[in-house]
Amino acid sequence: MSLLTKSVDELRIIDPDTTWKQMSEDLGYKSAESLRSRYRRDKKSGKQDEAIEEDSNAIHFLDKKVKESVNWREYIDQASSNQELSERIDDTQRFANVRIETSKPIGIVFTGDWHLGDGHTDHALWKKDMQMVLDNPGIYLVDLGDDRQNMRSFKVLSSVLGQVLSPKMQALTIRSLIDELTDKNKILAKVDGNHDVEFDQRIFGEAVQSYLVENLKAPRFPGKGLMRITVGRIEYTMVLFHKSRFSSIFRPSHGAFREFQFTYPADIIAGGHNHIPAFELLPSYMAGPEAGLPVGGYTYLIKVGTYQDSEYGWKYFHNGGPMNIVMVLFPNEKKIIPFLSIDDALRFLKTFDTIS
């Protein structure tokens, strides 16, 4: 029997109610955990320690911490706990419902790929478009991502050096805009783009996007989302995405068409990323609405353009310029009218102001 085992056993005989903490103090150990671990190890191995007489050269390791074996269930429980915590602090979602109480048609501007801060972005035109949305009633915005250039590292160094706003200034610009759009109830949804999120994740391991849109009341989708929006008494469905895994240089709306096939045959399917604007009307399952079923009819496929016109984009994306498709939705009948500019949509919406 080792000296430690004998000492612990003797203390227990003297006082059966003694605690590990009390024994660790009596035997000169720093903690009850270190004493208990050493005692169990000695009991298990059956190691025999010979009595060591008092000697100035004797070494006594009284508080050597011993690694304990952890059951696999504890690791899994810890993983589940961390997952639950991560979900609680995540503000993105895949599905959302939005309602607009109105008796008049409303316009929704589908826009994205602003690339604010890049030296080749038309900031003046972008500012004019945002101001029109902010200043006019009955018109709202859906942001499809890549709001800022956010270049800290890239395979083409000129893209980093050619920014006219630093990434920090770009981020503060977006936060200010999102706060104003939110305060005026102008933004209906925000989709994360690769410049918004993936660029930060590569460098920092996380995206700062959630900090920039922390006051956002509208739903935020992690790259793609399905939204049901009720205007007055009519419900419309939308699939909103930034980048689809499917694309075609011969059919810019091909990615939206694939989302129609694989995600949901919504009334409106809108995306961005490729910088090539496109608009397509797709009829499908036309017997559905006639039979009173919720699927079928006309689907509007949208690919927004970009405010950025760089040599890199011209080479790889064939820039088509900005095209903010505005869809006018009616509140008392299932009816959608598309416009290719915010100006045209506003002129149309203002005609309803004269109708009593």
C-alpha positions in Angstrom: 0.0 0.0 0.0 1.4 3.4 -1.0 1.9 6.1 1.7 -0.8 8.2 0.1 -3.3 5.4 0.1 -2.5 4.5 3.7 -2.7 8.1 4.8 -6.1 8.6 3.2 -7.5 5.3 4.5 -6.3 6.2 8.0 -7.9 9.6 7.9 -11.2 7.9 6.8 -11.0 5.5 9.8 -10.4 8.4 12.2 -13.2 10.4 10.7 -15.6 8.6 8.3 -17.3 11.9 7.4 -14.1 13.7 6.4 -14.2 15.3 3.0 -11.6 15.3 0.2 -11.1 19.0 0.7 -10.3 18.4 4.4 -7.9 15.5 3.6 -6.1 17.5 0.9 -5.4 20.2 3.5 -4.2 17.7 6.1 -1.9 16.0 3.6 -0.5 19.2 2.0 -2.3 19.0 -1.4 -3.4 22.2 -3.1 -6.8 20.9 -4.1 -9.2 18.1 -3.4 -9.2 17.3 -7.2 -5.4 16.6 -7.2 -5.6 14.4 -4.1 -8.6 12.4 -5.4 -6.9 11.9 -8.8 -3.6 10.7 -7.2 -5.5 8.4 -4.8 -7.5 6.8 -7.5 -4.5 6.2 -9.7 -2.6 4.6 -6.9 -5.5 2.4 -5.9 -5.9 1.3 -9.5 -2.3 0.5 -10.2 -1.7 -1.1 -6.9 1.6 0.7 -6.8 3.6 0.1 -3.6 5.5 3.0 -2.3 8.2 2.3 0.3 8.4 4.5 3.2 10.9 7.3 2.6 12.7 8.5 5.6 13.1 12.2 6.1 15.8 13.3 3.7 16.7 16.7 2.5 17.0 15.3 -1.0 13.6 13.7 -1.1 11.1 15.1 -3.7 7.4 14.9 -3.1 5.2 15.9 -6.0 2.1 16.6 -4.0 -0.1 18.4 -6.6 0.7 16.8 -9.9 -2.4 17.1 -12.0 -3.5 13.9 -13.7 -5.4 13.9 -16.9 -8.8 12.3 -16.6 -10.6 10.3 -19.2 -13.7 12.0 -20.5 -16.7 9.9 -21.7 -17.7 10.6 -25.3 -21.2 11.6 -24.2 -19.7 14.6 -22.5 -18.2 15.8 -25.7 -21.4 15.3 -27.6 -23.4 17.2 -24.9 -20.9 20.0 -25.1 -21.2 20.2 -28.9 -25.0 20.3 -28.6 -24.8 23.1 -26.0 -22.5 25.1 -28.3 -24.8 24.6 -31.2 -27.7 25.8 -29.2 -25.8 28.9 -28.2 -24.7 29.6 -31.7 -28.3 29.4 -32.9 -29.4 31.8 -30.3 -27.0 34.5 -31.4 -27.5 34.0 -35.1 -29.9 36.5 -36.7 -30.2 34.9 -40.1 -33.2 32.8 -41.2 -34.3 30.7 -44.2 -38.0 31.5 -44.2 -39.9 34.7 -43.4 -43.4 36.2 -43.5 -44.0 39.9 -44.1 -47.2 41.8 -44.1 -47.9 45.3 -45.5 -51.2 46.9 -44.5 -52.3 48.9 -47.5 -55.2 49.6 -49.9 -53.0 50.8 -52.7 -50.4 49.0 -54.9 -46.8 49.1 -53.6 -43.5 48.9 -55.4 -40.6 46.7 -54.4 -37.1 47.6 -55.7 -34.9 44.5 -56.2 -31.4 45.7 -56.0 -27.9 44.5 -55.1 -24.2 44.3 -56.2 -23.6 47.9 -55.2 -19.9 47.3 -54.4 -19.7 50.6 -52.4 -16.2 51.9 -51.9 -14.8 50.5 -55.2 -13.1 53.0 -57.5 -15.3 51.9 -60.4 -18.7 52.1 -58.7 -21.2 54.9 -59.7 -21.7 56.2 -56.2 -23.7 59.3 -57.4 -26.3 57.2 -59.2 -26.5 54.8 -56.3 -27.1 57.7 -53.9 -29.8 59.1 -56.2 -31.6 55.7 -56.3 -31.5 55.2 -52.5 -32.8 58.7 -52.0 -35.8 58.0 -54.2 -36.7 55.0 -52.2 -36.3 56.9 -48.9 -38.3 60.0 -50.0 -41.3 58.4 -51.7 -44.1 56.5 -49.9 -45.4 53.2 -51.1 -42.0 51.9 -52.4 -39.7 49.5 -50.6 -36.4 47.8 -51.1 -35.1 44.2 -51.2 -31.3 44.1 -50.8 -29.8 41.1 -52.7 -26.2 41.4 -51.3 -22.7 42.5 -52.2 -23.4 45.9 -50.8 -19.7 46.8 -50.2 -16.5 46.0 -52.1 -14.8 44.9 -48.8 -11.4 44.1 -50.3 -8.7 43.4 -47.9 -7.1 40.6 -49.9 -7.6 39.5 -53.5 -5.9 37.8 -56.3 -5.8 41.1 -58.2 -4.0 43.7 -56.0 -5.4 46.6 -57.9 -8.9 45.7 -56.6 -7.6 46.2 -53.0 -5.6 49.4 -53.7 -8.3 50.9 -56.0 -10.9 51.3 -53.3 -12.0 54.9 -52.7 -13.4 54.1 -49.2 -11.5 51.9 -46.8 -13.3 48.6 -45.8 -14.0 50.2 -42.4 -15.6 53.2 -44.0 -17.6 51.0 -46.3 -18.9 49.0 -43.3 -20.0 52.2 -41.5 -21.7 53.5 -44.7 -23.8 50.3 -44.8 -24.7 50.5 -41.1 -25.8 54.1 -41.5 -28.0 53.2 -44.6 -29.5 50.1 -43.0 -30.4 52.1 -39.9 -32.1 54.8 -42.0 -34.0 52.3 -44.2 -35.1 50.5 -41.0 -36.2 53.7 -39.3 -38.4 54.6 -42.3 -39.7 51.1 -42.8 -38.2 50.9 -46.3 -36.3 47.6 -46.3 -38.3 44.3 -46.6 -35.4 41.8 -46.7 -31.6 41.6 -46.7 -29.6 38.8 -48.4 -26.0 38.2 -47.5 -23.6 38.3 -50.5 -20.1 36.8 -50.8 -18.4 40.3 -50.5 -20.5 40.9 -47.4 -19.8 37.7 -45.6 -17.4 35.3 -47.3 -14.6 37.8 -47.7 -14.6 38.5 -43.9 -14.9 34.8 -43.1 -11.7 34.1 -45.0 -9.7 36.6 -43.1 -11.3 36.9 -39.7 -13.1 33.5 -39.4 -16.4 35.3 -38.9 -18.3 38.1 -40.7 -19.0 41.5 -39.3 -22.2 41.7 -41.2 -24.4 40.9 -38.1 -22.9 43.9 -36.3 -23.7 46.2 -39.2 -27.3 45.2 -39.4 -28.0 44.6 -35.7 -30.9 47.2 -35.8 -32.5 45.6 -38.9 -36.2 44.7 -38.4 -36.5 42.9 -41.7 -35.5 39.3 -42.2 -31.9 38.5 -43.1 -31.2 35.5 -45.3 -27.9 33.7 -45.4 -27.4 33.7 -49.1 -30.9 32.6 -49.9 -34.4 32.7 -48.4 -38.0 32.1 -49.1 -40.4 34.9 -48.2 -44.1 35.1 -48.1 -45.3 38.7 -48.3 -48.9 39.8 -47.9 -49.9 43.1 -49.5 -53.3 44.1 -48.3 -55.2 40.8 -48.5 -53.1 39.1 -51.3 -50.2 36.8 -50.6 -47.1 36.7 -52.9 -44.1 34.4 -52.6 -40.5 35.2 -53.3 -37.3 33.3 -53.5 -34.4 35.7 -52.8 -30.8 34.8 -53.3 -27.4 36.4 -54.0 -25.5 33.7 -55.8 -26.8 30.5 -57.4 -24.6 27.5 -58.0 -26.1 27.5 -61.5 -25.3 30.1 -64.2 -25.1 30.5 -68.0 -23.6 33.2 -70.0 -26.2 32.6 -72.7 -29.2 32.9 -70.3 -28.4 35.4 -67.4 -31.6 34.4 -65.6 -30.6 30.7 -65.6 -29.7 30.8 -61.9 -33.1 32.1 -61.1 -34.8 29.4 -63.2 -32.9 26.7 -61.3 -34.0 28.2 -58.0 -37.5 28.0 -59.4 -37.0 24.3 -60.1 -35.1 23.3 -56.9 -36.2 25.7 -54.2 -39.8 26.8 -54.8 -41.9 28.0 -57.8 -42.5 31.4 -56.3 -44.2 34.4 -57.9 -40.9 36.3 -57.9 -37.4 34.8 -57.9 -34.6 37.4 -57.7 -30.9 37.2 -57.5 -27.6 38.9 -58.3 -23.9 38.2 -58.2 -23.1 37.9 -62.0 -23.6 41.6 -62.7 -25.6 40.8 -65.8 -29.2 42.2 -65.5 -32.0 40.0 -66.8 -35.7 39.7 -66.6 -37.9 36.8 -67.7 -41.5 35.8 -67.5 -42.0 32.1 -66.9 -45.4 30.4 -67.1 -45.8 27.1 -65.3 -48.5 24.8 -64.0 -51.1 27.1 -65.5 -53.9 24.8 -64.4 -53.0 25.4 -60.7 -54.5 28.8 -60.2 -57.6 27.9 -62.2 -58.2 24.9 -59.9 -57.6 27.1 -56.8 -54.3 25.6 -56.0 -51.5 27.7 -54.4 -48.8 26.7 -57.0 -48.7 27.7 -60.6 -49.2 30.7 -62.9 -46.6 33.3 -63.9 -43.2 33.5 -62.3 -41.0 36.6 -62.7 -37.3 35.7 -62.9 -35.0 38.6 -62.0 -31.2 39.2 -62.1 -30.2 42.6 -60.9 -27.3 44.5 -62.5 -24.5 46.3 -60.7 -23.3 49.9 -60.0 -19.7 48.7 -60.5 -18.1 48.9 -63.9 -14.5 47.7 -63.5 -12.1 46.2 -65.9 -12.2 43.0 -63.9 -16.0 42.9 -64.1 -15.9 43.6 -67.8 -13.5 40.8 -68.4 -15.3 38.1 -66.3 -18.9 39.2 -65.8 -19.7 41.3 -68.9 -21.1 44.2 -66.9 -24.6 45.3 -68.0 -24.9 48.3 -65.7 -27.4 48.8 -62.9 -30.9 47.6 -63.4 -33.1 47.8 -60.3 -36.3 45.9 -61.3 -39.3 47.3 -59.5 -42.3 45.0 -59.1 -45.6 46.6 -58.4 -47.9 44.4 -56.3 -51.6 44.9 -55.9 -53.5 44.5 -52.6 -56.9 43.4 -53.7 -56.1 41.0 -56.6 -53.2 38.8 -57.5 -51.5 41.1 -60.0 -47.8 42.1 -60.6 -46.6 44.8 -63.0 -42.8 45.1 -63.6 -40.9 48.2 -64.3 -37.3 48.5 -65.3 -36.6 51.7 -63.4 -37.5 53.3 -60.1 -38.6 56.5 -61.9 -41.2 54.7 -64.1 -42.6 52.8 -61.1 -43.0 55.9 -59.0 -44.9 57.7 -61.8 -47.2 54.7 -62.0 -47.7 54.5 -58.3 -48.5 58.2 -58.0 -51.5 57.8 -60.3 -53.2 56.0 -57.4 -52.9 59.0 -55.1 -55.6 60.8 -57.2 -58.0 57.8 -56.9 -60.3 58.2 -53.9 
